[in-house]
Amino acid sequence: MIELYTWKTSNGRKASIMLEELGLPYNVHPIHIGKDDQFTPEFVAINPNSKIPAIVDTDGLGGKPYTLFESGAILMYLAEKTGKLMPQDTAARYQVIQWLMFQMGGVGPIFGQVHHFERAAKEDIPYGKKRYGTECRRLYSVMNAHLEGKKFFANDEYSIADISILPWVARYEWQLVDLNDYPNVKRWYDSLMVRPAVQRGMEIPADA
Ligand SMILES: N[C@@H](CCC(=O)N[C@@H](CS)C(=O)NCC(=O)O)C(=O)O
């Protein structure tokens, strides 16, 4: 059984979409980050960095419980555990890892800053909005150019690379982005958002 510690955010949804796609049984433990649940001693014991998502695989490596945080590591672990959504072939595998790292090092941190400066900051900081908004739109342009003539980010196969990027693009309105300006991203996004597993994963935790 996978114990999933999460909240209804872009990083949290990566893990829940992945679990839904794999059809693995899992229990959801809501960590209300707006109420500081991430700083409780119980959760810090699972993730010393106090961020969701995190998992405990009760049937982990060697049959022992295995604890993991960082959404990219969780996606890779679950892909390896099941042999799904990441290819075995080394060249193809690194294409997936490359776009996963693009998300973890670029899309996530930059889009997150856009969300902060546009929606959460208690003061209006035009420099922050401009700096992160410009980089966000540049990343959309990179994705749009890459997806020309392609169905998915890597190897023309659905993978954890797509799952990592999707919940961040799902917040395009928060990023003040019109997806019609990036037609290849829009086509990719529309084709994935109709997947039942994606729709279920986007709604976890149900009561958040
Ligand atoms: N690099 C981490 C980032 C995780 C992260 O920033 N999670 C946010 C929610 S999307 C969080 O837990 N924020 C709570 C806080 O910063 O106190 C990952 O991909 O797992």
The ligand as an ORCA input file, in Angstrom:
! r2SCAN-3c Opt
* xyz 0 1
  N      10.499     20.342     -5.188
  C       9.385     19.929     -4.377
  C       8.481     21.112     -4.147
  C       7.328     20.765     -3.241
  C       6.524     21.998     -2.875
  O       6.961     23.157     -3.048
  N       5.333     21.746     -2.353
  C       4.493     22.852     -1.920
  C       3.073     22.673     -2.448
  S       3.024     22.654     -4.228
  C       4.431     22.882     -0.403
  O       4.388     21.851      0.231
  N       4.430     24.081      0.177
  C       4.309     24.248      1.587
  C       5.328     25.204      2.143
  O       6.166     25.693      1.360
  O       5.284     25.490      3.347
  C       8.633     18.796     -5.052
  O       8.587     18.800     -6.293
  O       8.113     17.898     -4.363
*
